[in-house]
Amino acid sequence: MYLLRNLGSVNNTIVHECVHWVKHKKVFKLEKLYNESASHISCEVRGGAISTLSTKSTEWMEKQANQLAPRIQMPEKPFRIKANQYIAKFMRETNARHPIEVMEEVITALETSFIVSRQAAKIRLVELGFEDAIGTYTYLDGKYIKPHTFSKGSIKLNQTFSLSTQDAAIERMVNPELHELTSNGDYLFVENHFVYNSPLYVEYDDNGKLSLTRYARSHMDECCLVFDMTITSKLDNIYHTACFLNRGTSDVTFEIKFNNGYQNAPQERQIAMRKKQQEEFIGIRKKMTDDPEQCMELLLEWKNMSYTDLGLEIDRDPKTISRTVKGKTSPKVETAALICFGLNLPPIISEKLMSVLQCPLSKIDIKHQWINEALQLKYPEPLWAVREYLSQYGVEI
């Protein structure tokens, strides 16, 4: 396991074994008096230890060595002083507003200063109350997740705001409450988080793709939904903290579930802005009839676009789009979805247009369900970003 192999880097391993020698050699000798088979303790890379001593004794000694080693390497007082110095230094040098903006640099500096692994430095910071370190060095879907933080104590160690695309889709499918919260566009799936759809929390980056705002990254508990994590890999409980805090490349697997009881609290002004936007969407939806031409003319006028503009946006001949709308050709589901993405239609409107174009999405077709996920969670994104999202699951439009 990469994670625990890294945690058990050279210096940590040396200190770990020294703890066994200093603290446990007498235990070993005493047990040997009545247990002739007691001959060795062999610590394993995956965590735990193999020993000819009794299981209870071995587990106790291994737990103590695991807990003492990082504390010997990173004593509380000097480590805390150094951490605060680095936070102040890097914030001053970069004009950062929040500690989270420099926390990864702080962890790297502590890693060098105390000659420990990055994961060990991060875990020690969290143990000493530097909760900003929790949202650092996270990797999901093979991608780096930018640092983020939240109000102190707002989530537990086994809870997270970040989840993989596949976990997000599964939870939306099996959890009615999450599906209801996210099906109308109030929450978007941005950078592996379900975030409230408001300008204070989401913005377009230089490439035209949605990203979390600087404010959102430092107020995750205000704008993002929370999920509970359960480790499904066979692993001793003493290693769970390390796994929760280091969700990177490893063979540790998690079960992710929406925390139904958790209620986040977006600012009232942002909720009011979202309600006003929804009212506009509902107004457009009410004007839509069952006539495809009427619907398309209405939506193009609303978006201040022409058939030519839409054709350029989705890389289709404007005349082909026009013939499709007029019923001269039967559109495929992919073509109808392309039109919705090209117009950035919210769910309440795209669902109606798909129906009018006689392209309903099948609930038993996996490809259709991924398209539906994108229509509900990715509709404000540029088409290239939607295609990138769908391509992970072999869906092309």
Buried (B, 14 or more C-beta within 10 A) or exposed (E): BEBBEBBBBEBBBEBBBBBBEEEBEEBBEEBBEEBEEBEEBEBEEBBBBEBBBEEEBBBBBBBBBBEBBBEEBBEEEEBBEBBEEBBEBBBEEEEBEBBBBBBBBBBBBBBEBBEBBBBBBBBBBBBBEBBBBBBBBBBBBEEEBBBBBBEEEBBEEBBBBBBBBEBBBBBBEEBEEBBEBBBBBBBBBBBBBBBBBBEBBBBEEEEEBBBBBBBBBBBBBBBBBBBBBEBEEEBBEBBBBBBBBBBBEBEBEBEBBBBEEBEBEBBEEBBEBBEEBBEEBEEBBEEBEEEBEBBBEBBBEBBEBEBEBBBEBBEBEBEBBBEBBEEEEEBEBBBBBBBBBBBBBBBBBBBBBBBBBEBEBEEEEEBBBBBBBBBBBBBBBBBEBBBEBBEEBEBEB
